[in-house]
Amino acid sequence: MGVTMLTQEDGSEVKNHDLIATQLRDFYRDLYSTQSTPRSAINRFLWTANVSQLTLTQADEIDKPIHTEEVIAAIACLELHKSPEPDGFLASFCRPVVMHWHPY
């Protein structure tokens, strides 16, 4: 079906197929350009970004080791022809490998 509507930075909606294609092309051209963001701009963003801090409980929770059972459960939930980035391996590849090393 494809993209049927985009919301621009100013909040306006683009529904015309040709305009959507142009917006997407421009967005990805800029995103993957070789121009890098100046270090000062990155630092300014990081110092002024309004982000909340993790509580000690949250920090402890994400610091816990990942258990084999969690990985197996996550792989079991994947759709066969989808990839859980960034490696690009499909669930149809991951499941047999996991089952070989750690059957249910």
C-alpha positions in Angstrom: 0.0 0.0 0.0 2.8 2.4 0.8 2.9 5.8 2.5 -0.4 7.6 2.1 0.3 10.7 4.2 3.2 12.5 5.8 3.2 15.2 8.5 5.8 17.9 7.9 7.8 19.7 10.6 5.4 22.6 10.5 2.5 20.2 11.2 1.0 20.3 7.8 -0.1 17.1 6.1 1.1 16.0 2.6 -1.2 13.5 0.9 -0.3 14.0 -2.8 1.7 10.9 -4.0 4.3 13.0 -5.9 4.8 15.4 -3.0 5.2 12.5 -0.6 7.9 11.0 -2.9 9.7 14.3 -3.0 9.6 14.7 0.7 10.9 11.2 1.3 13.7 11.6 -1.2 14.8 14.9 0.3 14.6 13.5 3.9 16.8 10.5 3.1 19.1 12.5 0.9 19.8 14.8 3.9 19.9 12.0 6.4 22.5 10.1 4.5 24.5 13.1 3.2 28.2 13.1 3.9 28.0 16.4 5.7 28.4 15.9 9.4 26.8 17.8 12.2 29.3 20.1 14.0 30.4 18.8 17.3 29.3 22.1 19.0 25.8 21.6 17.7 25.7 18.0 19.1 27.1 19.2 22.5 24.5 22.0 22.6 21.7 19.6 21.9 22.9 17.1 24.6 23.3 19.8 27.2 19.9 21.4 26.5 17.8 18.2 25.8 15.1 17.8 28.3 15.4 14.1 29.1 14.4 12.4 32.3 17.0 10.5 34.4 16.6 6.8 35.2 15.6 5.9 38.7 18.0 3.5 40.6 15.4 0.8 40.2 15.2 1.3 36.4 19.0 1.4 36.1 19.3 -1.8 38.1 16.7 -3.4 35.9 18.4 -2.6 32.6 21.8 -3.6 34.1 20.6 -7.2 34.8 22.1 -9.9 32.6 20.1 -11.1 29.6 19.0 -14.7 30.1 18.8 -17.4 27.4 15.1 -17.9 28.1 14.4 -14.2 27.3 16.3 -14.4 24.0 14.4 -17.6 23.0 11.1 -16.1 23.9 11.9 -12.9 21.9 12.9 -15.0 18.8 9.8 -17.2 19.2 7.6 -14.1 18.9 9.2 -12.8 15.7 7.3 -13.1 12.4 9.3 -15.5 10.2 10.1 -13.1 7.4 10.9 -10.1 9.5 14.3 -8.9 10.7 14.9 -7.5 14.2 17.7 -5.2 13.1 20.5 -4.3 12.9 22.0 -7.6 11.7 19.3 -8.4 9.2 18.9 -12.0 10.1 15.3 -13.2 9.6 13.5 -15.2 12.3 13.4 -18.1 9.8 17.2 -18.2 10.2 17.3 -17.5 13.9 14.7 -20.0 15.1 16.4 -23.2 13.8 19.8 -22.0 15.1 18.4 -21.3 18.6 16.5 -24.6 18.6 19.6 -26.5 17.6 21.6 -25.1 20.6 18.7 -24.7 23.1 15.6 -26.7 22.3 12.4 -25.9 24.3 
